[in-house]
Amino acid sequence: MKKNMLLGVLVIFLVSLSLYAGGTQEPGVTTIRLLNWFSAEDSTRGPVLDVIAHFENENPQIKVDVIDVDFSEHLNQAIIMNNAGDPPDVAAYEGPGAVTLALMGSLASTDDLFSSEFQNDLFKNSYDLTLVKGKHYAIPWAPGPIGFFYQRDIMKRVGLDPKNPPNTIYDFTNAAAKARKQLPEDYVIFQYDTTARVFTFDFTYPFMRAFGAMPIVGDKVDFTSPEIKTYCEWVRSSLENKYFLPGKKMGQFRPLAAQDRLVFGFDGSYLRGIVQSINDKITTEQFNNTWGVAPIPGDKNGKHYSYGGDTGLVVFNSSTHKAAAAKLIQYLVNSDYSLRNFSIFQGWQPATKSALERMPEFNKDPIMVAFIQTVTETVTPLPYRSDYGDIVLPFVKGVQEIITTKRTIDSVLSDVQRQVDAAIKQ
């Protein structure tokens, strides 16, 4: 009797241990965990889960455990899980996420996981954004450079020429002033993120470059230069003139686009899909006729810069299922099913050259063509380094102070520099 009781306790213990470790697993089936934000967002949840289900149907020996995390907390959660010794097998990344994790030694190099044929098929400028010490650490899923959207009908209404959108930051500022004078207050002139996030620095970096500012160059970090000061003066005056709404995330301006109350947007090629998810009465034809796309207004010489907000996928070093993880990634990135039902559906650019040949839809869509032909080439590598987050957060918080108080820009930037210098010395 005691033997049976002890055996029962042991069985319960082993079952509990199995559940704690990630649940029961069918014999011959590999379960991999995917950390991502797409399954957590209304506009992308259905399509991404559909593609994953289709992958599982085609690969019955692999099951995908999807972990939902909000976009803003995604990198933090990946770091927390990794430091706790329980990272996922695969995670989505955006911006500096892959580089940050690679510098921590947390990722497996994709050079060793994927065939040279597949790697050579990837667009080099996107793939090379995750180069760290000569090795790649991520596979781009959806190259997402930020482009300049302009609402043709509203431009005509305020006397601007939609056939000649602003080319420089100075042209753009003049156009914004003209639009503000003639439009009701509930219209927002342009989309601009001023939240206290690392992403905000990434998003606004092309505008700093348009004013000639390069605050991070190698080991040198200077947030007190005349060019940075000019940029901050532009942000402050833009808010004072009511060109944008303060403290809003980039995505919080998209409903305004769906309501025809946004004049200029700075967003990815996927904007149309998001706008249509907000207002399903807007057809693809209507959106394409209403919105034009150009490079982000550039510097005084007309040189353009863009943030390459690529979304991609990484494999963690500690994963014991790297082959299955790589198979999932290649399916999400380059399978016909995923391209047609996720990338094209969401308005994302493809990550591979062969996708353009296999999927004529990419070449027929005017928004996509504009991004591929005019925006992608303006992508500017961000000055990522191991302490990137520590040195850019004080600056974006400083910009928040500049637009919400009357304190002098010089004094705010001096405080920012002191905080940055202290972070670097740690």
Buried (B, 14 or more C-beta within 10 A) or exposed (E): EEEEEEEEEEEEEEEEEEEEEEEEEEEEEBBBBBBBBBBBBEBBBBBBBBBBEBBBEEBEEBBBEBBBBEBBEBBEBBBEBBEEEEBBBBBBBBBBBBBBBBBEEBBBBBEEBBEEEBBEBBBEBBBEBBBBEEEBBBBBBBBBBBBBBBBBEBBEEBEBEBEEBBBBBBBBBEBBBBBBEEBEEEBBBBBBBBBBBBBBBBBBBBBBBBBBBBBBEEEEBBBBBEBBBBBBEBBBEBBEBBBBBEEBBBBEBBBBBBEBBBBBBBBBBBBBBBBBBBBEEBEBEEBBEBBBBBBBBBBEEEEBBBBBBBBBBBBBBBBEBBEBBBBBBBBBBBBEBBBBBBBBBBBBBBBBEBBBEBBEBBEEBBBBBBBBEBBBEBBBEBBBBEBBBBBBBBBBBBBBBBBEEEEEBEEBBBBBBEBBEEBEEE
